[in-house]
Amino acid sequence: MRATVLTIGDELLIGQIVDTNAAWIGERLTVMGIRPIRLETVGDEQVQMREALARAMRDGRVTVVTGGLGPTHDDLTREVVASLFNAPLREDPALVEGMRRRFERRGMQMPASNRVQALVPDGFEAIPNPVGTAPALVGSYPHPQGDGLIVLLPGVPYEMQAFMQDHMLGRIAAMDGAPEVLQRTLLTVGISESALADLLDGAKAYLHPETSLAFLPNLRGVRLRLTAVGPDAASRLEDLATFIHARAEKWIYGEGQDTLEAAVGRLLKERNLTVATAESCTGGFVAHRLTDVPGSSEWVIGGVVAYANSVKQQQLGVRSETLGTFGAVSRQTACEMADGVRRLLGSDVGISTTGIMGPGGGSEGKPVGTFWMGISSSKRTVAVDMALGMDRIRNKERASTAVLDLLRRELQHFG
Amino acid sequence: MRATVLTIGDELLIGQIVDTNAAWIGERLTVMGIRPIRLETVGDEQVQMREALARAMRDGRVTVVTGGLGPTHDDLTREVVASLFNAPLREDPALVEGMRRRFERRGMQMPASNRVQALVPDGFEAIPNPVGTAPALVGSYPHPQGDGLIVLLPGVPYEMQAFMQDHMLGRIAAMDGAPEVLQRTLLTVGISESALADLLDGAKAYLHPETSLAFLPNLRGVRLRLTAVGPDAASRLEDLATFIHARAEKWIYGEGQDTLEAAVGRLLKERNLTVATAESCTGGFVAHRLTDVPGSSEWVIGGVVAYANSVKQQQLGVRSETLGTFGAVSRQTACEMADGVRRLLGSDVGISTTGIMGPGGGSEGKPVGTFWMGISSSKRTVAVDMALGMDRIRNKERASTAVLDLLRRELQHFG
């Protein structure tokens, strides 16, 4: 079953905003076993819109359109659809009433211009917007493979996503001939794509055209996407996941939309432990990621950004002999920083980072990319090094992930 | 002059990666006065590629294609172009030699599969890739408005961008009938889009169809894009920029691709001052942004992430009476944090953040979104409040920008 996605808006064409809707929709459809074959973006211009819409419906049995449903004269999706379907626009009184109440609750009168958002092409169903004014519209069209489904959604990503999740994905899954697909994403960290592929070589025994495994690497780890289609999908998916867990348990920190910082937070909370950070090269990024997790104040005490050596010495208690003999970027300094912040802030665990992120600051013995991270707890203090690359921003990303993973692994040793 | 952009790759269709190339190219073309009318994405599939390519060239006098130039059997752009242009593929010996040397420098033999990347459709020009193996290809085609230009680029964003900037934008600008367009982007912070629009109402006197001003807001501020086309573009642009500077100087921190953190860094460096951060609610994000700037170790001493009140008291010296009487999220605490970190780390300036970022932690008197930021220097210590929203991640973004802007403005008072 093929799908097409059409996103509408001049702001996308001129690069004022990056279109994340198309990728989000493409991913969700793919997960359901429906194949997106084309993504198109056109501006707020009737001829282009009409042509693109006709092409999208010709090639896809599912057509997802976002944008152009606002109240201004630039918002032409309703009119183009009405004209293409030869379906007159009628005002839906329930939609008008819903919008009027929405404005009332905020102590405002509904602007006359919003009324156009209550117009629905004949034969389409309107679904009110729980968080905005533009309703979603759903219709059907003839297609060689059976009835086609077209959904028109607002372009604001969180409104679009809410409509897709709460209403549209279910309708698409219920279409005649829609495949039954199950999918899970296992999240790994601390192992490269190729090492993971070698480790999971035996997974081949579980794979065939209807059971597949994809490796999706990025700077924060490698995601493993398991997909099974057709009869017995659930048990085939389960068997594959069991095999992967048995081989790669050590590197798996979560599933789906989980994050490493949230996983670390759960481990700390379960063990009733707190953490503090001593950051040189990551400059606060590790603390920032930890405190992105809602409720993190329960297990983050705080941290020290020890950019200058004076802060390493005076706050964290790194000895001047250590800095003199081994340098600020060294195993010894990383250990003393982790010990120091644990002692200073009174946390159960201390973690540290020190490295040369670039573009400057490298030397022959310690080139750009040299990185040490440390961890200190009641059990032990250790430091580990890692070779990063040349790009400062990517290096901060990789270094922060590495030290959060070091913390994750160390927490396994606590009861 | 109209342009079309075609991005190729299954990974884009299935949402494995978000296509940032199309927006980047769309923006660059728009800046040059060339109008992108459609962005399309298709997978690694010949029929779809061929159809989309023909359509792109039909509608655009400039056609930019990215992706599908790699060495594997999935990379079909060369073949589809050769077939559509009826232009046989020939091996370019200089390209082969360049690739061979590239592998040699890394101590490797060139894999046989890479050789396909040296194939060039007859009539196309190949431009070697300085940072990868896939060359860019440039060709021309007949178009009703004059010769059309087609450029084929690798899909890796930084390779694509390098080719566009170093080679393609110049060729596009040199096409017959390409408009002469000048553009500048002024970056503002600390003022809302609507307040800025009111303030700059007088700019209307400078605007007409060939001189325009766009307001582009995001969480880090409002960018002002000034565009002038045609004869006298330079002097019209200059007049408009002079007017805007005269009215809004206070809020303008830079131009083009500058960042607020880099601007703050320049101000500190010019004044020979250093900064330290005391972060509660931003959790290290302010220090992270400052240390993203290359060379920031010259003016960032470090910081304290004072998430727990114990850290505010013991490290930063916030008094328990202050916390008891006014609370951790208060003017008084923000001031004492800023003073405290300046004293503790010996910096010239201290900045602080404390607030309730959500989703939990709000109360009747201090709802989610309550935020105080402080600054301490030899001149004075002050704190300012601001009402943020309900979303934790957006709140951290806005709060960090606000305190960096507070620092920027305070630095104006130093000689």
Interface residues (C-beta under 8 A of the other chain):
Chain A: L12 L13 I14 G15 Q16 I17 V18 D19 T20 A22 A23 W24 I25 G26 E27 R28 T30 P36 I37 R38 L39 E40 T41 V42 G43 E45 Q48 A52 L216 T277 E279 T282 G283 G284 F285 V286 A287 H288 L290 T291 D292 P294 G295 S296 S297 V300 I301 G302 G303 V304 V305 A306 Y307 A308 S310 V311 Q314 Q315 L344 L345 G346 G358 P359 G360 G361 R392 I393 K396
Chain B: L12 L13 I14 G15 Q16 I17 V18 D19 T20 A22 A23 W24 I25 G26 E27 R28 T30 R35 P36 I37 R38 L39 E40 T41 V42 G43 E45 Q48 A52 L216 T277 E279 T282 G283 G284 F285 V286 A287 H288 L290 T291 D292 P294 G295 S296 S297 V300 I301 G302 G303 V304 V305 A306 Y307 A308 S310 V311 Q314 Q315 L344 L345 G346 G358 P359 G360 G361 R392 I393 K396
